[in-house]
């Protein structure tokens, strides 16, 4: 199920400046996560975003969980 959920998260340089979004829509993953961590339930978010599905929000959580599993982060010289 995890892989199916993660397919809902897309990255397109032409949408939201290349930030991860839900299904190539203009709903950035980080914005959805912020709303959930502020205390909004998935049911409340579904009421506000009728074109999204419960699985879209679960995909955001799964995406964030996968990011925490990164073993190393390296600074890129600027």
PDB file of N, CA, C and O in Angstrom, chain B, residues numbered from 101:
ATOM      1  N   UNK B 101       0.815  -1.199   0.000  1.00  0.00           N
ATOM      2  CA  UNK B 101       0.000   0.000   0.000  1.00  0.00           C
ATOM      3  C   UNK B 101       0.856   1.259   0.000  1.00  0.00           C
ATOM      4  O   UNK B 101       0.471   2.273  -0.582  1.00  0.00           O
ATOM      5  N   UNK B 102       2.009   1.200   0.647  1.00  0.00           N
ATOM      6  CA  UNK B 102       2.880   2.363   0.733  1.00  0.00           C
ATOM      7  C   UNK B 102       3.243   2.892  -0.641  1.00  0.00           C
ATOM      8  O   UNK B 102       3.149   4.095  -0.880  1.00  0.00           O
ATOM      9  N   UNK B 103       3.655   2.018  -1.547  1.00  0.00           N
ATOM     10  CA  UNK B 103       4.057   2.467  -2.877  1.00  0.00           C
ATOM     11  C   UNK B 103       2.901   3.122  -3.618  1.00  0.00           C
ATOM     12  O   UNK B 103       3.099   4.112  -4.322  1.00  0.00           O
ATOM     13  N   UNK B 104       1.701   2.580  -3.468  1.00  0.00           N
ATOM     14  CA  UNK B 104       0.540   3.194  -4.111  1.00  0.00           C
ATOM     15  C   UNK B 104       0.283   4.586  -3.559  1.00  0.00           C
ATOM     16  O   UNK B 104      -0.044   5.502  -4.314  1.00  0.00           O
ATOM     17  N   UNK B 105       0.426   4.754  -2.256  1.00  0.00           N
ATOM     18  CA  UNK B 105       0.235   6.072  -1.665  1.00  0.00           C
ATOM     19  C   UNK B 105       1.290   7.046  -2.169  1.00  0.00           C
ATOM     20  O   UNK B 105       0.972   8.186  -2.507  1.00  0.00           O
ATOM     21  N   UNK B 106       2.523   6.611  -2.221  1.00  0.00           N
ATOM     22  CA  UNK B 106       3.596   7.510  -2.631  1.00  0.00           C
ATOM     23  C   UNK B 106       3.467   7.944  -4.082  1.00  0.00           C
ATOM     24  O   UNK B 106       4.009   8.985  -4.453  1.00  0.00           O
ATOM     25  N   UNK B 107       2.785   7.199  -4.897  1.00  0.00           N
ATOM     26  CA  UNK B 107       2.548   7.607  -6.292  1.00  0.00           C
ATOM     27  C   UNK B 107       1.686   8.864  -6.364  1.00  0.00           C
ATOM     28  O   UNK B 107       1.698   9.567  -7.374  1.00  0.00           O
ATOM     29  N   UNK B 108       0.949   9.147  -5.313  1.00  0.00           N
ATOM     30  CA  UNK B 108       0.108  10.342  -5.284  1.00  0.00           C
ATOM     31  C   UNK B 108       0.921  11.623  -5.097  1.00  0.00           C
ATOM     32  O   UNK B 108       0.430  12.719  -5.369  1.00  0.00           O
ATOM     33  N   UNK B 109       2.158  11.483  -4.637  1.00  0.00           N
ATOM     34  CA  UNK B 109       3.019  12.647  -4.432  1.00  0.00           C
ATOM     35  C   UNK B 109       3.856  12.834  -5.694  1.00  0.00           C
ATOM     36  O   UNK B 109       4.579  11.933  -6.120  1.00  0.00           O
ATOM     37  N   UNK B 110       3.740  14.023  -6.279  1.00  0.00           N
ATOM     38  CA  UNK B 110       4.424  14.292  -7.535  1.00  0.00           C
ATOM     39  C   UNK B 110       5.296  15.532  -7.414  1.00  0.00           C
ATOM     40  O   UNK B 110       5.042  16.426  -6.607  1.00  0.00           O
ATOM     41  N   UNK B 111       6.326  15.555  -8.239  1.00  0.00           N
ATOM     42  CA  UNK B 111       7.215  16.718  -8.290  1.00  0.00           C
ATOM     43  C   UNK B 111       7.336  17.125  -9.751  1.00  0.00           C
ATOM     44  O   UNK B 111       7.783  16.345 -10.593  1.00  0.00           O
ATOM     45  N   UNK B 112       6.935  18.347 -10.034  1.00  0.00           N
ATOM     46  CA  UNK B 112       6.986  18.904 -11.382  1.00  0.00           C
ATOM     47  C   UNK B 112       7.511  20.321 -11.255  1.00  0.00           C
ATOM     48  O   UNK B 112       6.934  21.137 -10.537  1.00  0.00           O
ATOM     49  N   UNK B 113       8.594  20.617 -11.943  1.00  0.00           N
ATOM     50  CA  UNK B 113       9.200  21.950 -11.823  1.00  0.00           C
ATOM     51  C   UNK B 113       8.264  23.063 -12.260  1.00  0.00           C
ATOM     52  O   UNK B 113       8.491  24.223 -11.917  1.00  0.00           O
ATOM     53  N   UNK B 114       7.228  22.742 -13.002  1.00  0.00           N
ATOM     54  CA  UNK B 114       6.268  23.748 -13.463  1.00  0.00           C
ATOM     55  C   UNK B 114       5.095  23.948 -12.501  1.00  0.00           C
ATOM     56  O   UNK B 114       4.239  24.803 -12.728  1.00  0.00           O
ATOM     57  N   UNK B 115       5.060  23.162 -11.436  1.00  0.00           N
ATOM     58  CA  UNK B 115       3.958  23.269 -10.469  1.00  0.00           C
ATOM     59  C   UNK B 115       4.548  23.580  -9.101  1.00  0.00           C
ATOM     60  O   UNK B 115       5.378  22.825  -8.595  1.00  0.00           O
ATOM     61  N   UNK B 116       4.129  24.678  -8.508  1.00  0.00           N
ATOM     62  CA  UNK B 116       4.562  25.097  -7.162  1.00  0.00           C
ATOM     63  C   UNK B 116       6.097  25.106  -7.030  1.00  0.00           C
ATOM     64  O   UNK B 116       6.648  24.683  -6.014  1.00  0.00           O
ATOM     65  N   UNK B 117       6.755  25.587  -8.058  1.00  0.00           N
ATOM     66  CA  UNK B 117       8.222  25.737  -8.040  1.00  0.00           C
ATOM     67  C   UNK B 117       8.952  24.422  -7.773  1.00  0.00           C
ATOM     68  O   UNK B 117      10.043  24.426  -7.204  1.00  0.00           O
ATOM     69  N   UNK B 118       8.369  23.317  -8.172  1.00  0.00           N
ATOM     70  CA  UNK B 118       9.014  22.025  -8.008  1.00  0.00           C
ATOM     71  C   UNK B 118       8.861  21.401  -6.638  1.00  0.00           C
ATOM     72  O   UNK B 118       9.484  20.378  -6.351  1.00  0.00           O
ATOM     73  N   UNK B 119       8.039  21.999  -5.782  1.00  0.00           N
ATOM     74  CA  UNK B 119       7.798  21.402  -4.465  1.00  0.00           C
ATOM     75  C   UNK B 119       6.938  20.151  -4.639  1.00  0.00           C
ATOM     76  O   UNK B 119       6.139  20.081  -5.573  1.00  0.00           O
ATOM     77  N   UNK B 120       7.089  19.174  -3.765  1.00  0.00           N
ATOM     78  CA  UNK B 120       6.218  17.994  -3.827  1.00  0.00           C
ATOM     79  C   UNK B 120       4.752  18.411  -3.631  1.00  0.00           C
ATOM     80  O   UNK B 120       4.425  19.157  -2.709  1.00  0.00           O
ATOM     81  N   UNK B 121       3.896  17.921  -4.500  1.00  0.00           N
ATOM     82  CA  UNK B 121       2.469  18.238  -4.430  1.00  0.00           C
ATOM     83  C   UNK B 121       1.654  16.953  -4.497  1.00  0.00           C
ATOM     84  O   UNK B 121       2.180  15.872  -4.760  1.00  0.00           O
ATOM     85  N   UNK B 122       0.371  17.099  -4.254  1.00  0.00           N
ATOM     86  CA  UNK B 122      -0.557  15.969  -4.344  1.00  0.00           C
ATOM     87  C   UNK B 122      -1.076  15.875  -5.775  1.00  0.00           C
ATOM     88  O   UNK B 122      -1.687  16.814  -6.286  1.00  0.00           O
ATOM     89  N   UNK B 123      -0.830  14.744  -6.411  1.00  0.00           N
ATOM     90  CA  UNK B 123      -1.364  14.398  -7.736  1.00  0.00           C
ATOM     91  C   UNK B 123      -1.233  15.505  -8.782  1.00  0.00           C
ATOM     92  O   UNK B 123      -2.167  15.745  -9.546  1.00  0.00           O
ATOM     93  N   UNK B 124      -0.099  16.172  -8.823  1.00  0.00           N
ATOM     94  CA  UNK B 124       0.166  17.249  -9.776  1.00  0.00           C
ATOM     95  C   UNK B 124      -0.824  18.405  -9.659  1.00  0.00           C
ATOM     96  O   UNK B 124      -0.974  19.204 -10.583  1.00  0.00           O
ATOM     97  N   UNK B 125      -1.490  18.483  -8.525  1.00  0.00           N
ATOM     98  CA  UNK B 125      -2.371  19.610  -8.241  1.00  0.00           C
ATOM     99  C   UNK B 125      -1.560  20.655  -7.481  1.00  0.00           C
ATOM    100  O   UNK B 125      -0.432  20.377  -7.075  1.00  0.00           O
ATOM    101  N   UNK B 126      -2.087  21.798  -7.290  1.00  0.00           N
ATOM    102  CA  UNK B 126      -1.357  22.864  -6.603  1.00  0.00           C
ATOM    103  C   UNK B 126      -1.598  22.829  -5.090  1.00  0.00           C
ATOM    104  O   UNK B 126      -1.900  23.841  -4.458  1.00  0.00           O
ATOM    105  N   UNK B 127      -1.450  21.620  -4.539  1.00  0.00           N
ATOM    106  CA  UNK B 127      -1.552  21.426  -3.096  1.00  0.00           C
ATOM    107  C   UNK B 127      -0.211  20.903  -2.602  1.00  0.00           C
ATOM    108  O   UNK B 127       0.037  19.698  -2.650  1.00  0.00           O
ATOM    109  N   UNK B 128       0.669  21.803  -2.123  1.00  0.00           N
ATOM    110  CA  UNK B 128       1.978  21.352  -1.646  1.00  0.00           C
ATOM    111  C   UNK B 128       1.860  20.439  -0.425  1.00  0.00           C
ATOM    112  O   UNK B 128       1.057  20.677   0.477  1.00  0.00           O
ATOM    113  N   UNK B 129       2.675  19.401  -0.423  1.00  0.00           N
ATOM    114  CA  UNK B 129       2.694  18.446   0.678  1.00  0.00           C
ATOM    115  C   UNK B 129       2.976  19.166   1.998  1.00  0.00           C
ATOM    116  O   UNK B 129       2.330  18.883   3.007  1.00  0.00           O
ATOM    117  N   UNK B 130       3.934  20.093   1.997  1.00  0.00           N
ATOM    118  CA  UNK B 130       4.282  20.753   3.253  1.00  0.00           C
ATOM    119  C   UNK B 130       3.115  21.555   3.822  1.00  0.00           C
ATOM    120  O   UNK B 130       2.956  21.627   5.041  1.00  0.00           O
ATOM    121  N   UNK B 131       2.302  22.153   2.968  1.00  0.00           N
ATOM    122  CA  UNK B 131       1.131  22.904   3.450  1.00  0.00           C
ATOM    123  C   UNK B 131       0.106  21.978   4.085  1.00  0.00           C
ATOM    124  O   UNK B 131      -0.475  22.297   5.123  1.00  0.00           O
ATOM    125  N   UNK B 132      -0.112  20.834   3.457  1.00  0.00           N
ATOM    126  CA  UNK B 132      -1.070  19.876   4.009  1.00  0.00           C
ATOM    127  C   UNK B 132      -0.572  19.326   5.348  1.00  0.00           C
ATOM    128  O   UNK B 132      -1.353  19.153   6.283  1.00  0.00           O
ATOM    129  N   UNK B 133       0.729  19.055   5.430  1.00  0.00           N
ATOM    130  CA  UNK B 133       1.302  18.563   6.687  1.00  0.00           C
ATOM    131  C   UNK B 133       1.189  19.615   7.784  1.00  0.00           C
ATOM    132  O   UNK B 133       0.875  19.287   8.928  1.00  0.00           O
ATOM    133  N   UNK B 134       1.442  20.872   7.445  1.00  0.00           N
ATOM    134  CA  UNK B 134       1.321  21.945   8.441  1.00  0.00           C
ATOM    135  C   UNK B 134      -0.095  22.042   8.983  1.00  0.00           C
ATOM    136  O   UNK B 134      -0.296  22.231  10.182  1.00  0.00           O
ATOM    137  N   UNK B 135      -1.069  21.913   8.105  1.00  0.00           N
ATOM    138  CA  UNK B 135      -2.456  21.979   8.572  1.00  0.00           C
ATOM    139  C   UNK B 135      -2.785  20.805   9.484  1.00  0.00           C
ATOM    140  O   UNK B 135      -3.481  20.970  10.485  1.00  0.00           O
ATOM    141  N   UNK B 136      -2.287  19.621   9.140  1.00  0.00           N
ATOM    142  CA  UNK B 136      -2.545  18.456   9.995  1.00  0.00           C
ATOM    143  C   UNK B 136      -1.851  18.606  11.343  1.00  0.00           C
ATOM    144  O   UNK B 136      -2.421  18.251  12.375  1.00  0.00           O
ATOM    145  N   UNK B 137      -0.620  19.131  11.346  1.00  0.00           N
ATOM    146  CA  UNK B 137       0.082  19.285  12.626  1.00  0.00           C
ATOM    147  C   UNK B 137      -0.481  20.424  13.454  1.00  0.00           C
ATOM    148  O   UNK B 137      -0.237  20.488  14.659  1.00  0.00           O
ATOM    149  N   UNK B 138      -1.231  21.326  12.831  1.00  0.00           N
ATOM    150  CA  UNK B 138      -1.872  22.400  13.601  1.00  0.00           C
ATOM    151  C   UNK B 138      -3.119  21.894  14.324  1.00  0.00           C
ATOM    152  O   UNK B 138      -3.708  22.597  15.145  1.00  0.00           O
ATOM    153  N   UNK B 139      -3.512  20.648  13.999  1.00  0.00           N
ATOM    154  CA  UNK B 139      -4.658  20.065  14.695  1.00  0.00           C
ATOM    155  C   UNK B 139      -5.848  19.761  13.807  1.00  0.00           C
ATOM    156  O   UNK B 139      -6.830  19.182  14.270  1.00  0.00           O
ATOM    157  N   UNK B 140      -5.778  20.145  12.527  1.00  0.00           N
ATOM    158  CA  UNK B 140      -6.897  19.830  11.632  1.00  0.00           C
ATOM    159  C   UNK B 140      -6.929  18.335  11.365  1.00  0.00           C
ATOM    160  O   UNK B 140      -5.894  17.711  11.131  1.00  0.00           O
ATOM    161  N   UNK B 141      -8.098  17.782  11.402  1.00  0.00           N
ATOM    162  CA  UNK B 141      -8.249  16.357  11.108  1.00  0.00           C
ATOM    163  C   UNK B 141      -8.353  16.165   9.592  1.00  0.00           C
ATOM    164  O   UNK B 141      -8.628  17.107   8.849  1.00  0.00           O
ATOM    165  N   UNK B 142      -8.134  14.955   9.163  1.00  0.00           N
ATOM    166  CA  UNK B 142      -8.280  14.658   7.740  1.00  0.00           C
ATOM    167  C   UNK B 142      -9.715  14.939   7.301  1.00  0.00           C
ATOM    168  O   UNK B 142      -9.936  15.405   6.183  1.00  0.00           O
ATOM    169  N   UNK B 143     -10.674  14.667   8.150  1.00  0.00           N
ATOM    170  CA  UNK B 143     -12.079  14.923   7.817  1.00  0.00           C
ATOM    171  C   UNK B 143     -12.312  16.418   7.598  1.00  0.00           C
ATOM    172  O   UNK B 143     -13.040  16.801   6.682  1.00  0.00           O
ATOM    173  N   UNK B 144     -11.703  17.262   8.428  1.00  0.00           N
ATOM    174  CA  UNK B 144     -11.835  18.718   8.252  1.00  0.00           C
ATOM    175  C   UNK B 144     -11.179  19.168   6.954  1.00  0.00           C
ATOM    176  O   UNK B 144     -11.714  20.016   6.240  1.00  0.00           O
ATOM    177  N   UNK B 145     -10.038  18.605   6.660  1.00  0.00           N
ATOM    178  CA  UNK B 145      -9.345  18.960   5.421  1.00  0.00           C
ATOM    179  C   UNK B 145     -10.146  18.511   4.203  1.00  0.00           C
ATOM    180  O   UNK B 145     -10.199  19.219   3.197  1.00  0.00           O
ATOM    181  N   UNK B 146     -10.763  17.346   4.290  1.00  0.00           N
ATOM    182  CA  UNK B 146     -11.595  16.876   3.182  1.00  0.00           C
ATOM    183  C   UNK B 146     -12.772  17.812   2.944  1.00  0.00           C
ATOM    184  O   UNK B 146     -13.188  18.010   1.802  1.00  0.00           O
ATOM    185  N   UNK B 147     -13.306  18.382   4.006  1.00  0.00           N
ATOM    186  CA  UNK B 147     -14.415  19.326   3.865  1.00  0.00           C
ATOM    187  C   UNK B 147     -13.945  20.608   3.175  1.00  0.00           C
ATOM    188  O   UNK B 147     -14.689  21.214   2.404  1.00  0.00           O
ATOM    189  N   UNK B 148     -12.697  21.016   3.461  1.00  0.00           N
ATOM    190  CA  UNK B 148     -12.150  22.237   2.861  1.00  0.00           C
ATOM    191  C   UNK B 148     -11.626  22.021   1.445  1.00  0.00           C
ATOM    192  O   UNK B 148     -11.635  22.945   0.632  1.00  0.00           O
ATOM    193  N   UNK B 149     -11.175  20.820   1.149  1.00  0.00           N
ATOM    194  CA  UNK B 149     -10.576  20.506  -0.155  1.00  0.00           C
ATOM    195  C   UNK B 149     -11.325  19.331  -0.772  1.00  0.00           C
ATOM    196  O   UNK B 149     -10.866  18.190  -0.725  1.00  0.00           O
ATOM    197  N   UNK B 150     -12.466  19.625  -1.340  1.00  0.00           N
ATOM    198  CA  UNK B 150     -13.374  18.584  -1.845  1.00  0.00           C
ATOM    199  C   UNK B 150     -12.769  17.763  -2.979  1.00  0.00           C
ATOM    200  O   UNK B 150     -13.211  16.641  -3.225  1.00  0.00           O
ATOM    201  N   UNK B 151     -11.769  18.298  -3.673  1.00  0.00           N
ATOM    202  CA  UNK B 151     -11.176  17.545  -4.773  1.00  0.00           C
ATOM    203  C   UNK B 151     -10.063  16.603  -4.321  1.00  0.00           C
ATOM    204  O   UNK B 151      -9.448  15.927  -5.146  1.00  0.00           O
ATOM    205  N   UNK B 152      -9.802  16.557  -3.011  1.00  0.00           N
ATOM    206  CA  UNK B 152      -8.809  15.633  -2.475  1.00  0.00           C
ATOM    207  C   UNK B 152      -9.496  14.456  -1.790  1.00  0.00           C
ATOM    208  O   UNK B 152     -10.680  14.514  -1.458  1.00  0.00           O
ATOM    209  N   UNK B 153      -8.728  13.393  -1.588  1.00  0.00           N
ATOM    210  CA  UNK B 153      -9.249  12.173  -0.964  1.00  0.00           C
ATOM    211  C   UNK B 153      -8.442  11.869   0.292  1.00  0.00           C
ATOM    212  O   UNK B 153      -7.332  12.371   0.468  1.00  0.00           O
ATOM    213  N   UNK B 154      -9.006  11.049   1.149  1.00  0.00           N
ATOM    214  CA  UNK B 154      -8.320  10.658   2.379  1.00  0.00           C
ATOM    215  C   UNK B 154      -6.923  10.113   2.079  1.00  0.00           C
ATOM    216  O   UNK B 154      -5.967  10.418   2.792  1.00  0.00           O
ATOM    217  N   UNK B 155      -6.811   9.317   1.038  1.00  0.00           N
ATOM    218  CA  UNK B 155      -5.524   8.717   0.679  1.00  0.00           C
ATOM    219  C   UNK B 155      -4.481   9.761   0.304  1.00  0.00           C
ATOM    220  O   UNK B 155      -3.285   9.518   0.463  1.00  0.00           O
ATOM    221  N   UNK B 156      -4.914  10.920  -0.194  1.00  0.00           N
ATOM    222  CA  UNK B 156      -3.970  11.998  -0.518  1.00  0.00           C
ATOM    223  C   UNK B 156      -3.269  12.494   0.744  1.00  0.00           C
ATOM    224  O   UNK B 156      -2.065  12.749   0.734  1.00  0.00           O
ATOM    225  N   UNK B 157      -4.022  12.628   1.817  1.00  0.00           N
ATOM    226  CA  UNK B 157      -3.436  13.091   3.082  1.00  0.00           C
ATOM    227  C   UNK B 157      -2.570  12.005   3.715  1.00  0.00           C
ATOM    228  O   UNK B 157      -1.534  12.296   4.311  1.00  0.00           O
ATOM    229  N   UNK B 158      -3.003  10.755   3.580  1.00  0.00           N
ATOM    230  CA  UNK B 158      -2.170   9.654   4.069  1.00  0.00           C
ATOM    231  C   UNK B 158      -0.865   9.584   3.286  1.00  0.00           C
ATOM    232  O   UNK B 158       0.179   9.250   3.846  1.00  0.00           O
ATOM    233  N   UNK B 159      -0.922   9.897   1.997  1.00  0.00           N
ATOM    234  CA  UNK B 159       0.289   9.914   1.176  1.00  0.00           C
ATOM    235  C   UNK B 159       1.248  11.005   1.656  1.00  0.00           C
ATOM    236  O   UNK B 159       2.462  10.800   1.651  1.00  0.00           O
ATOM    237  N   UNK B 160       0.729  12.144   2.063  1.00  0.00           N
ATOM    238  CA  UNK B 160       1.575  13.219   2.606  1.00  0.00           C
ATOM    239  C   UNK B 160       2.303  12.737   3.860  1.00  0.00           C
ATOM    240  O   UNK B 160       3.496  12.986   4.030  1.00  0.00           O
ATOM    241  N   UNK B 161       1.586  12.056   4.721  1.00  0.00           N
ATOM    242  CA  UNK B 161       2.193  11.537   5.953  1.00  0.00           C
ATOM    243  C   UNK B 161       3.247  10.490   5.620  1.00  0.00           C
ATOM    244  O   UNK B 161       4.328  10.483   6.209  1.00  0.00           O
ATOM    245  N   UNK B 162       2.939   9.618   4.690  1.00  0.00           N
ATOM    246  CA  UNK B 162       3.890   8.582   4.284  1.00  0.00           C
ATOM    247  C   UNK B 162       5.135   9.208   3.664  1.00  0.00           C
ATOM    248  O   UNK B 162       6.252   8.759   3.923  1.00  0.00           O
ATOM    249  N   UNK B 163       4.951  10.234   2.852  1.00  0.00           N
ATOM    250  CA  UNK B 163       6.075  10.926   2.225  1.00  0.00           C
ATOM    251  C   UNK B 163       6.982  11.529   3.303  1.00  0.00           C
ATOM    252  O   UNK B 163       8.204  11.402   3.234  1.00  0.00           O
ATOM    253  N   UNK B 164       6.384  12.178   4.284  1.00  0.00           N
ATOM    254  CA  UNK B 164       7.165  12.762   5.383  1.00  0.00           C
ATOM    255  C   UNK B 164       7.901  11.682   6.167  1.00  0.00           C
ATOM    256  O   UNK B 164       9.050  11.875   6.565  1.00  0.00           O
ATOM    257  N   UNK B 165       7.248  10.558   6.386  1.00  0.00           N
ATOM    258  CA  UNK B 165       7.891   9.448   7.104  1.00  0.00           C
ATOM    259  C   UNK B 165       9.104   8.941   6.334  1.00  0.00           C
ATOM    260  O   UNK B 165      10.143   8.653   6.927  1.00  0.00           O
ATOM    261  N   UNK B 166       8.974   8.833   5.024  1.00  0.00           N
ATOM    262  CA  UNK B 166      10.103   8.374   4.202  1.00  0.00           C
ATOM    263  C   UNK B 166      11.265   9.364   4.274  1.00  0.00           C
ATOM    264  O   UNK B 166      12.426   8.955   4.291  1.00  0.00           O
ATOM    265  N   UNK B 167      10.963  10.651   4.316  1.00  0.00           N
ATOM    266  CA  UNK B 167      12.031  11.652   4.403  1.00  0.00           C
ATOM    267  C   UNK B 167      12.824  11.534   5.696  1.00  0.00           C
ATOM    268  O   UNK B 167      14.015  11.844   5.719  1.00  0.00           O
ATOM    269  N   UNK B 168      12.186  11.092   6.765  1.00  0.00           N
ATOM    270  CA  UNK B 168      12.904  10.944   8.031  1.00  0.00           C
ATOM    271  C   UNK B 168      13.848   9.758   8.010  1.00  0.00           C
ATOM    272  O   UNK B 168      14.693   9.629   8.896  1.00  0.00           O
ATOM    273  N   UNK B 169      13.723   8.894   7.025  1.00  0.00           N
ATOM    274  CA  UNK B 169      14.572   7.713   6.935  1.00  0.00           C
ATOM    275  C   UNK B 169      15.858   7.956   6.137  1.00  0.00           C
ATOM    276  O   UNK B 169      16.663   7.044   5.947  1.00  0.00           O
ATOM    277  N   UNK B 170      16.038   9.189   5.676  1.00  0.00           N
ATOM    278  CA  UNK B 170      17.272   9.527   4.958  1.00  0.00           C
ATOM    279  C   UNK B 170      18.424   9.418   5.918  1.00  0.00           C
ATOM    280  O   UNK B 170      18.367   9.957   7.023  1.00  0.00           O
ATOM    281  N   UNK B 171      19.479   8.725   5.511  1.00  0.00           N
ATOM    282  CA  UNK B 171      20.603   8.452   6.404  1.00  0.00           C
ATOM    283  C   UNK B 171      21.559   9.632   6.526  1.00  0.00           C
ATOM    284  O   UNK B 171      22.112   9.858   7.602  1.00  0.00           O
ATOM    285  N   UNK B 172      21.766  10.379   5.465  1.00  0.00           N
ATOM    286  CA  UNK B 172      22.710  11.490   5.505  1.00  0.00           C
ATOM    287  C   UNK B 172      22.210  12.638   4.653  1.00  0.00           C
ATOM    288  O   UNK B 172      21.567  12.440   3.621  1.00  0.00           O
ATOM    289  N   UNK B 173      22.515  13.828   5.103  1.00  0.00           N
ATOM    290  CA  UNK B 173      22.213  15.031   4.331  1.00  0.00           C
ATOM    291  C   UNK B 173      23.527  15.785   4.162  1.00  0.00           C
ATOM    292  O   UNK B 173      24.247  16.021   5.132  1.00  0.00           O
ATOM    293  N   UNK B 174      23.827  16.156   2.936  1.00  0.00           N
ATOM    294  CA  UNK B 174      25.078  16.850   2.649  1.00  0.00           C
ATOM    295  C   UNK B 174      24.803  18.261   2.163  1.00  0.00           C
ATOM    296  O   UNK B 174      23.870  18.489   1.393  1.00  0.00           O
ATOM    297  N   UNK B 175      25.605  19.192   2.606  1.00  0.00           N
ATOM    298  CA  UNK B 175      25.483  20.561   2.164  1.00  0.00           C
ATOM    299  C   UNK B 175      26.095  20.660   0.767  1.00  0.00           C
ATOM    300  O   UNK B 175      27.193  20.163   0.517  1.00  0.00           O
ATOM    301  N   UNK B 176      25.367  21.307  -0.129  1.00  0.00           N
ATOM    302  CA  UNK B 176      25.866  21.507  -1.481  1.00  0.00           C
ATOM    303  C   UNK B 176      26.568  22.851  -1.521  1.00  0.00           C
ATOM    304  O   UNK B 176      26.007  23.863  -1.100  1.00  0.00           O
ATOM    305  N   UNK B 177      27.786  22.863  -2.023  1.00  0.00           N
ATOM    306  CA  UNK B 177      28.545  24.109  -2.108  1.00  0.00           C
ATOM    307  C   UNK B 177      27.802  25.109  -2.972  1.00  0.00           C
ATOM    308  O   UNK B 177      27.262  24.759  -4.021  1.00  0.00           O
ATOM    309  N   UNK B 178      27.777  26.362  -2.522  1.00  0.00           N
ATOM    310  CA  UNK B 178      27.089  27.377  -3.309  1.00  0.00           C
ATOM    311  C   UNK B 178      28.041  28.382  -3.889  1.00  0.00           C
ATOM    312  O   UNK B 178      27.616  29.307  -4.582  1.00  0.00           O
TER     313      UNK B 178
END
